[in-house]
């Protein structure tokens, strides 16, 4: 079942944000600088839930279960220190206008 879900890029695609992770965090993502690439399905062509064996998807599946994140495709793919991670859009800390201009 390969199909892209989002027809437009995520508004933060190509930007840097911080992550707010509340689940057990073995990758130390909470507060990390995250380079957003785009929605996962736009990067890979299908839902993260169909990404068998993909380390980023497996880690996200475990973390999202512990954090009780919605089971949906409102997730983005990005990198922390060059390593790929999936984050739910609710975990993205959007810089305020004041932070963006300072």
N, CA, C and O atoms as CSV, one atom per row, in Angstrom:
chain,resi,resn,atom,element,x,y,z
A,1,UNK,N,N,0.845,-1.185,0.000
A,1,UNK,CA,C,0.000,0.000,0.000
A,1,UNK,C,C,0.886,1.242,0.000
A,1,UNK,O,O,1.032,1.907,1.026
A,2,UNK,N,N,1.459,1.543,-1.117
A,2,UNK,CA,C,2.298,2.729,-1.239
A,2,UNK,C,C,1.484,3.863,-1.833
A,2,UNK,O,O,0.984,3.783,-2.955
A,3,UNK,N,N,1.369,4.909,-1.053
A,3,UNK,CA,C,0.728,6.107,-1.581
A,3,UNK,C,C,1.100,7.293,-0.715
A,3,UNK,O,O,1.155,7.211,0.512
A,4,UNK,N,N,1.347,8.375,-1.384
A,4,UNK,CA,C,1.656,9.622,-0.704
A,4,UNK,C,C,0.373,10.204,-0.142
A,4,UNK,O,O,-0.667,10.169,-0.801
A,5,UNK,N,N,0.435,10.738,1.067
A,5,UNK,CA,C,-0.752,11.238,1.751
A,5,UNK,C,C,-0.863,12.765,1.642
A,5,UNK,O,O,-1.943,13.297,1.384
A,6,UNK,N,N,0.241,13.450,1.835
A,6,UNK,CA,C,0.238,14.920,1.791
A,6,UNK,C,C,0.625,15.389,0.389
A,6,UNK,O,O,1.635,14.951,-0.160
A,7,UNK,N,N,-0.179,16.276,-0.183
A,7,UNK,CA,C,0.135,16.764,-1.521
A,7,UNK,C,C,0.949,18.055,-1.504
A,7,UNK,O,O,1.424,18.498,-2.550
A,8,UNK,N,N,1.115,18.659,-0.336
A,8,UNK,CA,C,1.911,19.877,-0.199
A,8,UNK,C,C,3.016,19.643,0.831
A,8,UNK,O,O,2.818,18.863,1.763
A,9,UNK,N,N,4.160,20.287,0.692
A,9,UNK,CA,C,5.229,20.148,1.685
A,9,UNK,C,C,4.779,20.649,3.062
A,9,UNK,O,O,3.891,21.494,3.168
A,10,UNK,N,N,5.403,20.116,4.102
A,10,UNK,CA,C,5.141,20.623,5.449
A,10,UNK,C,C,5.605,22.075,5.497
A,10,UNK,O,O,6.622,22.406,4.887
A,11,UNK,N,N,4.891,22.949,6.203
A,11,UNK,CA,C,5.277,24.369,6.263
A,11,UNK,C,C,6.692,24.599,6.793
A,11,UNK,O,O,7.296,25.628,6.490
A,12,UNK,N,N,7.229,23.672,7.572
A,12,UNK,CA,C,8.581,23.837,8.114
A,12,UNK,C,C,9.632,23.055,7.320
A,12,UNK,O,O,10.784,22.972,7.746
A,13,UNK,N,N,9.261,22.493,6.195
A,13,UNK,CA,C,10.221,21.736,5.379
A,13,UNK,C,C,11.415,22.620,5.046
A,13,UNK,O,O,11.260,23.758,4.604
A,14,UNK,N,N,12.606,22.080,5.266
A,14,UNK,CA,C,13.829,22.829,5.004
A,14,UNK,C,C,14.271,23.727,6.137
A,14,UNK,O,O,15.298,24.396,6.027
A,15,UNK,N,N,13.512,23.758,7.235
A,15,UNK,CA,C,13.855,24.621,8.355
A,15,UNK,C,C,14.375,23.821,9.552
A,15,UNK,O,O,14.244,22.598,9.614
A,16,UNK,N,N,14.955,24.536,10.478
A,16,UNK,CA,C,15.482,23.935,11.702
A,16,UNK,C,C,14.582,24.319,12.861
A,16,UNK,O,O,14.238,25.488,13.037
A,17,UNK,N,N,14.201,23.316,13.654
A,17,UNK,CA,C,13.372,23.536,14.835
A,17,UNK,C,C,13.994,22.745,15.988
A,17,UNK,O,O,15.011,22.073,15.813
A,18,UNK,N,N,13.382,22.832,17.147
A,18,UNK,CA,C,13.752,21.972,18.261
A,18,UNK,C,C,12.645,20.961,18.469
A,18,UNK,O,O,11.502,21.178,18.067
A,19,UNK,N,N,12.996,19.850,19.104
A,19,UNK,CA,C,12.021,18.810,19.395
A,19,UNK,C,C,11.619,18.843,20.859
A,19,UNK,O,O,12.438,19.134,21.731
A,20,UNK,N,N,10.361,18.544,21.123
A,20,UNK,CA,C,9.833,18.401,22.480
A,20,UNK,C,C,9.311,16.974,22.601
A,20,UNK,O,O,8.166,16.692,22.246
A,21,UNK,N,N,10.153,16.080,23.101
A,21,UNK,CA,C,9.831,14.658,23.213
A,21,UNK,C,C,9.517,14.349,24.664
A,21,UNK,O,O,10.287,14.699,25.559
A,22,UNK,N,N,8.379,13.689,24.902
A,22,UNK,CA,C,7.964,13.415,26.283
A,22,UNK,C,C,8.089,11.946,26.659
A,22,UNK,O,O,8.023,11.610,27.841
A,23,UNK,N,N,8.266,11.073,25.691
A,23,UNK,CA,C,8.354,9.629,25.960
A,23,UNK,C,C,9.764,9.276,26.417
A,23,UNK,O,O,10.648,10.133,26.415
A,24,UNK,N,N,9.986,8.015,26.809
A,24,UNK,CA,C,11.366,7.583,27.026
A,24,UNK,C,C,12.188,7.979,25.803
A,24,UNK,O,O,11.749,7.805,24.667
A,25,UNK,N,N,13.363,8.504,26.041
A,25,UNK,CA,C,14.105,9.207,24.998
A,25,UNK,C,C,15.548,8.698,24.899
A,25,UNK,O,O,16.484,9.449,25.173
A,26,UNK,N,N,15.739,7.432,24.510
A,26,UNK,CA,C,17.108,6.910,24.462
A,26,UNK,C,C,17.997,7.623,23.441
A,26,UNK,O,O,19.219,7.624,23.584
A,27,UNK,N,N,17.399,8.225,22.417
A,27,UNK,CA,C,18.184,8.957,21.415
A,27,UNK,C,C,18.436,10.411,21.811
A,27,UNK,O,O,19.045,11.169,21.057
A,28,UNK,N,N,17.972,10.789,22.979
A,28,UNK,CA,C,18.147,12.154,23.507
A,28,UNK,C,C,17.674,13.204,22.503
A,28,UNK,O,O,18.405,14.128,22.146
A,29,UNK,N,N,16.431,13.032,22.063
A,29,UNK,CA,C,15.848,13.951,21.092
A,29,UNK,C,C,15.218,15.179,21.732
A,29,UNK,O,O,15.103,16.215,21.079
A,30,UNK,N,N,14.810,15.089,22.990
A,30,UNK,CA,C,14.156,16.228,23.624
A,30,UNK,C,C,15.097,17.423,23.658
A,30,UNK,O,O,16.187,17.352,24.224
A,31,UNK,N,N,14.668,18.514,23.051
A,31,UNK,CA,C,15.468,19.733,22.991
A,31,UNK,C,C,16.494,19.748,21.873
A,31,UNK,O,O,17.208,20.737,21.703
A,32,UNK,N,N,16.579,18.664,21.108
A,32,UNK,CA,C,17.570,18.579,20.036
A,32,UNK,C,C,17.194,19.477,18.861
A,32,UNK,O,O,16.018,19.730,18.602
A,33,UNK,N,N,18.214,19.948,18.163
A,33,UNK,CA,C,18.025,20.720,16.940
A,33,UNK,C,C,17.713,19.726,15.824
A,33,UNK,O,O,18.464,18.778,15.596
A,34,UNK,N,N,16.603,19.952,15.134
A,34,UNK,CA,C,16.050,19.014,14.159
A,34,UNK,C,C,15.902,19.707,12.814
A,34,UNK,O,O,15.213,20.721,12.706
A,35,UNK,N,N,16.546,19.164,11.792
A,35,UNK,CA,C,16.438,19.687,10.432
A,35,UNK,C,C,15.266,18.979,9.753
A,35,UNK,O,O,15.368,17.800,9.413
A,36,UNK,N,N,14.169,19.681,9.558
A,36,UNK,CA,C,12.969,19.090,8.953
A,36,UNK,C,C,13.179,18.957,7.446
A,36,UNK,O,O,13.481,19.935,6.762
A,37,UNK,N,N,13.013,17.727,6.936
A,37,UNK,CA,C,13.057,17.542,5.479
A,37,UNK,C,C,11.669,17.753,4.896
A,37,UNK,O,O,11.476,18.630,4.053
A,38,UNK,N,N,10.695,16.953,5.338
A,38,UNK,CA,C,9.319,17.075,4.850
A,38,UNK,C,C,8.481,16.012,5.555
A,38,UNK,O,O,8.987,15.261,6.389
A,39,UNK,N,N,7.198,15.958,5.211
A,39,UNK,CA,C,6.372,14.873,5.713
A,39,UNK,C,C,7.022,13.554,5.316
A,39,UNK,O,O,7.584,13.438,4.227
A,40,UNK,N,N,6.946,12.567,6.191
A,40,UNK,CA,C,7.525,11.259,5.915
A,40,UNK,C,C,7.006,10.695,4.590
A,40,UNK,O,O,7.788,10.188,3.786
A,41,UNK,N,N,5.702,10.780,4.359
A,41,UNK,CA,C,5.149,10.172,3.148
A,41,UNK,C,C,5.621,10.874,1.885
A,41,UNK,O,O,5.688,10.248,0.827
A,42,UNK,N,N,5.947,12.146,1.968
A,42,UNK,CA,C,6.476,12.852,0.801
A,42,UNK,C,C,7.933,12.462,0.553
A,42,UNK,O,O,8.390,12.478,-0.590
A,43,UNK,N,N,8.653,12.119,1.594
A,43,UNK,CA,C,10.054,11.694,1.449
A,43,UNK,C,C,10.126,10.266,0.917
A,43,UNK,O,O,10.959,9.957,0.065
A,44,UNK,N,N,9.252,9.396,1.422
A,44,UNK,CA,C,9.358,7.968,1.110
A,44,UNK,C,C,8.287,7.451,0.153
A,44,UNK,O,O,8.468,6.392,-0.449
A,45,UNK,N,N,7.190,8.165,-0.001
A,45,UNK,CA,C,6.128,7.725,-0.902
A,45,UNK,C,C,4.993,6.974,-0.241
A,45,UNK,O,O,4.025,6.608,-0.908
A,46,UNK,N,N,5.093,6.732,1.082
A,46,UNK,CA,C,4.003,6.029,1.771
A,46,UNK,C,C,4.048,6.318,3.266
A,46,UNK,O,O,4.943,7.004,3.759
A,47,UNK,N,N,3.067,5.782,3.968
A,47,UNK,CA,C,2.944,5.968,5.407
A,47,UNK,C,C,4.133,5.366,6.158
A,47,UNK,O,O,4.707,4.365,5.726
A,48,UNK,N,N,4.489,5.972,7.262
A,48,UNK,CA,C,5.546,5.416,8.118
A,48,UNK,C,C,5.122,4.053,8.653
A,48,UNK,O,O,5.971,3.218,8.968
A,49,UNK,N,N,3.817,3.824,8.755
A,49,UNK,CA,C,3.307,2.568,9.299
A,49,UNK,C,C,3.577,1.377,8.378
A,49,UNK,O,O,3.446,0.230,8.804
A,50,UNK,N,N,3.946,1.631,7.137
A,50,UNK,CA,C,4.245,0.566,6.173
A,50,UNK,C,C,5.742,0.424,5.932
A,50,UNK,O,O,6.153,-0.317,5.039
A,51,UNK,N,N,6.553,1.113,6.703
A,51,UNK,CA,C,8.004,1.117,6.477
A,51,UNK,C,C,8.672,-0.031,7.238
A,51,UNK,O,O,9.394,0.195,8.210
A,52,UNK,N,N,8.427,-1.242,6.793
A,52,UNK,CA,C,8.967,-2.428,7.460
A,52,UNK,C,C,10.491,-2.393,7.529
A,52,UNK,O,O,11.172,-2.191,6.524
A,53,UNK,N,N,11.004,-2.593,8.736
A,53,UNK,CA,C,12.439,-2.689,8.932
A,53,UNK,C,C,13.191,-1.372,8.924
A,53,UNK,O,O,14.406,-1.364,9.120
A,54,UNK,N,N,12.509,-0.262,8.704
A,54,UNK,CA,C,13.189,1.027,8.687
A,54,UNK,C,C,13.472,1.457,10.123
A,54,UNK,O,O,12.540,1.570,10.919
A,55,UNK,N,N,14.740,1.702,10.475
A,55,UNK,CA,C,15.076,2.050,11.862
A,55,UNK,C,C,14.342,3.290,12.381
A,55,UNK,O,O,13.889,3.301,13.526
A,56,UNK,N,N,14.219,4.327,11.559
A,56,UNK,CA,C,13.530,5.546,12.010
A,56,UNK,C,C,12.067,5.246,12.311
A,56,UNK,O,O,11.529,5.735,13.305
A,57,UNK,N,N,11.416,4.447,11.464
A,57,UNK,CA,C,10.011,4.100,11.672
A,57,UNK,C,C,9.839,3.198,12.891
A,57,UNK,O,O,8.890,3.368,13.657
A,58,UNK,N,N,10.741,2.251,13.076
A,58,UNK,CA,C,10.659,1.361,14.239
A,58,UNK,C,C,10.827,2.134,15.542
A,58,UNK,O,O,10.074,1.929,16.494
A,59,UNK,N,N,11.815,3.020,15.582
A,59,UNK,CA,C,12.021,3.827,16.786
A,59,UNK,C,C,10.826,4.737,17.057
A,59,UNK,O,O,10.390,4.889,18.198
A,60,UNK,N,N,10.300,5.345,15.978
A,60,UNK,CA,C,9.148,6.224,16.162
A,60,UNK,C,C,7.941,5.435,16.655
A,60,UNK,O,O,7.204,5.919,17.515
A,61,UNK,N,N,7.726,4.242,16.135
A,61,UNK,CA,C,6.590,3.417,16.560
A,61,UNK,C,C,6.643,3.157,18.061
A,61,UNK,O,O,5.627,3.262,18.748
A,62,UNK,N,N,7.816,2.820,18.566
A,62,UNK,CA,C,7.954,2.567,20.010
A,62,UNK,C,C,7.752,3.846,20.816
A,62,UNK,O,O,7.013,3.865,21.801
A,63,UNK,N,N,8.418,4.914,20.384
A,63,UNK,CA,C,8.323,6.178,21.120
A,63,UNK,C,C,6.911,6.726,21.109
A,63,UNK,O,O,6.427,7.224,22.126
A,64,UNK,N,N,6.245,6.640,19.963
A,64,UNK,CA,C,4.891,7.190,19.864
A,64,UNK,C,C,3.912,6.410,20.731
A,64,UNK,O,O,2.963,6.982,21.269
A,65,UNK,N,N,4.139,5.112,20.868
A,65,UNK,CA,C,3.290,4.316,21.753
A,65,UNK,C,C,3.431,4.734,23.202
A,65,UNK,O,O,2.433,4.912,23.899
A,66,UNK,N,N,4.664,4.891,23.660
A,66,UNK,CA,C,4.898,5.320,25.044
A,66,UNK,C,C,4.379,6.736,25.287
A,66,UNK,O,O,3.860,7.027,26.364
A,67,UNK,N,N,4.514,7.614,24.302
A,67,UNK,CA,C,4.079,9.013,24.446
A,67,UNK,C,C,2.596,9.186,24.169
A,67,UNK,O,O,2.057,10.277,24.351
A,68,UNK,N,N,1.927,8.121,23.730
A,68,UNK,CA,C,0.515,8.161,23.363
A,68,UNK,C,C,0.236,9.241,22.318
A,68,UNK,O,O,-0.743,9.983,22.405
A,69,UNK,N,N,1.132,9.304,21.324
A,69,UNK,CA,C,0.922,10.222,20.210
A,69,UNK,C,C,-0.170,9.656,19.308
A,69,UNK,O,O,-0.394,8.445,19.299
A,70,UNK,N,N,-0.848,10.508,18.556
A,70,UNK,CA,C,-1.886,10.005,17.647
A,70,UNK,C,C,-1.289,9.025,16.632
A,70,UNK,O,O,-0.164,9.211,16.168
A,71,UNK,N,N,-2.040,8.000,16.300
A,71,UNK,CA,C,-1.609,7.060,15.264
A,71,UNK,C,C,-2.119,7.605,13.939
A,71,UNK,O,O,-3.187,7.227,13.456
A,72,UNK,N,N,-1.330,8.498,13.371
A,72,UNK,CA,C,-1.697,9.119,12.102
A,72,UNK,C,C,-0.446,9.375,11.277
A,72,UNK,O,O,0.655,8.984,11.666
A,73,UNK,N,N,-0.615,10.019,10.162
A,73,UNK,CA,C,0.512,10.297,9.283
A,73,UNK,C,C,0.959,11.746,9.331
A,73,UNK,O,O,1.599,12.231,8.399
A,74,UNK,N,N,0.626,12.444,10.414
A,74,UNK,CA,C,1.102,13.814,10.599
A,74,UNK,C,C,2.481,13.774,11.239
A,74,UNK,O,O,2.698,14.279,12.341
A,75,UNK,N,N,3.409,13.155,10.507
A,75,UNK,CA,C,4.781,13.005,10.967
A,75,UNK,C,C,5.726,13.530,9.897
A,75,UNK,O,O,5.432,13.489,8.702
A,76,UNK,N,N,6.852,14.018,10.352
A,76,UNK,CA,C,7.875,14.523,9.441
A,76,UNK,C,C,9.157,13.716,9.624
A,76,UNK,O,O,9.399,13.111,10.669
A,77,UNK,N,N,9.952,13.731,8.588
A,77,UNK,CA,C,11.270,13.115,8.640
A,77,UNK,C,C,12.286,14.237,8.683
A,77,UNK,O,O,12.145,15.244,7.990
A,78,UNK,N,N,13.298,14.059,9.491
A,78,UNK,CA,C,14.353,15.040,9.574
A,78,UNK,C,C,15.573,14.426,10.228
A,78,UNK,O,O,15.619,13.224,10.491
A,79,UNK,N,N,16.554,15.264,10.484
A,79,UNK,CA,C,17.812,14.754,11.028
A,79,UNK,C,C,18.260,15.549,12.240
A,79,UNK,O,O,18.087,16.764,12.333
A,80,UNK,N,N,18.849,14.795,13.171
A,80,UNK,CA,C,19.520,15.354,14.338
A,80,UNK,C,C,20.964,14.892,14.239
A,80,UNK,O,O,21.240,13.693,14.282
A,81,UNK,N,N,21.873,15.825,14.110
A,81,UNK,CA,C,23.302,15.505,13.968
A,81,UNK,C,C,23.534,14.479,12.857
A,81,UNK,O,O,24.355,13.574,13.007
A,82,UNK,N,N,22.818,14.618,11.750
A,82,UNK,CA,C,23.004,13.761,10.597
A,82,UNK,C,C,22.284,12.420,10.637
A,82,UNK,O,O,22.342,11.667,9.665
A,83,UNK,N,N,21.605,12.104,11.745
A,83,UNK,CA,C,20.887,10.842,11.892
A,83,UNK,C,C,19.396,11.090,11.679
A,83,UNK,O,O,18.833,12.018,12.261
A,84,UNK,N,N,18.748,10.263,10.843
A,84,UNK,CA,C,17.342,10.436,10.518
A,84,UNK,C,C,16.405,9.981,11.616
A,84,UNK,O,O,16.600,8.923,12.215
A,85,UNK,N,N,15.388,10.785,11.878
A,85,UNK,CA,C,14.360,10.496,12.881
A,85,UNK,C,C,13.012,10.952,12.351
A,85,UNK,O,O,12.922,11.900,11.570
A,86,UNK,N,N,11.963,10.263,12.789
A,86,UNK,CA,C,10.595,10.692,12.519
A,86,UNK,C,C,10.084,11.391,13.773
A,86,UNK,O,O,10.325,10.938,14.892
A,87,UNK,N,N,9.380,12.492,13.576
A,87,UNK,CA,C,8.768,13.210,14.692
A,87,UNK,C,C,7.328,13.542,14.326
A,87,UNK,O,O,7.033,13.888,13.182
A,88,UNK,N,N,6.438,13.433,15.303
A,88,UNK,CA,C,5.060,13.863,15.091
A,88,UNK,C,C,5.058,15.390,15.055
A,88,UNK,O,O,5.866,16.028,15.729
A,89,UNK,N,N,4.162,15.968,14.278
A,89,UNK,CA,C,4.136,17.430,14.159
A,89,UNK,C,C,3.918,18.107,15.515
A,89,UNK,O,O,4.335,19.249,15.710
A,90,UNK,N,N,3.269,17.410,16.452
A,90,UNK,CA,C,3.051,17.990,17.785
A,90,UNK,C,C,4.344,18.057,18.601
A,90,UNK,O,O,4.381,18.720,19.638
A,91,UNK,N,N,5.393,17.388,18.154
A,91,UNK,CA,C,6.674,17.411,18.870
A,91,UNK,C,C,7.614,18.494,18.354
A,91,UNK,O,O,8.711,18.662,18.887
A,92,UNK,N,N,7.203,19.224,17.332
A,92,UNK,CA,C,8.030,20.276,16.765
A,92,UNK,C,C,7.821,21.572,17.532
A,92,UNK,O,O,6.688,22.019,17.710
A,93,UNK,N,N,8.897,22.163,17.979
A,93,UNK,CA,C,8.820,23.452,18.677
A,93,UNK,C,C,9.074,24.516,17.622
A,93,UNK,O,O,10.197,24.707,17.157
A,94,UNK,N,N,8.009,25.197,17.261
A,94,UNK,CA,C,8.091,26.224,16.223
A,94,UNK,C,C,8.650,27.495,16.834
A,94,UNK,O,O,8.123,27.982,17.834
A,95,UNK,N,N,9.718,28.045,16.245
A,95,UNK,CA,C,10.266,29.277,16.803
A,95,UNK,C,C,9.259,30.420,16.702
A,95,UNK,O,O,8.540,30.551,15.711
A,96,UNK,N,N,9.224,31.231,17.735
A,96,UNK,CA,C,8.339,32.396,17.691
A,96,UNK,C,C,8.928,33.424,16.737
A,96,UNK,O,O,10.100,33.331,16.372
A,97,UNK,N,N,8.132,34.397,16.333
A,97,UNK,CA,C,8.625,35.457,15.439
A,97,UNK,C,C,9.806,36.178,16.071
A,97,UNK,O,O,10.752,36.560,15.383
A,98,UNK,N,N,9.741,36.362,17.392
A,98,UNK,CA,C,10.817,37.066,18.100
A,98,UNK,C,C,12.120,36.267,18.035
A,98,UNK,O,O,13.187,36.841,17.816
A,99,UNK,N,N,12.038,34.930,18.225
A,99,UNK,CA,C,13.228,34.091,18.152
A,99,UNK,C,C,13.776,34.050,16.732
A,99,UNK,O,O,14.990,34.019,16.529
A,100,UNK,N,N,12.883,34.049,15.755
A,100,UNK,CA,C,13.312,33.955,14.355
A,100,UNK,C,C,14.083,35.193,13.907
A,100,UNK,O,O,14.927,35.113,13.014
A,101,UNK,N,N,13.795,36.336,14.525
A,101,UNK,CA,C,14.449,37.573,14.113
A,101,UNK,C,C,15.668,37.904,14.953
A,101,UNK,O,O,16.399,38.844,14.642
A,102,UNK,N,N,15.899,37.135,16.028
A,102,UNK,CA,C,17.055,37.455,16.876
A,102,UNK,C,C,18.259,36.624,16.509
A,102,UNK,O,O,19.316,36.766,17.122
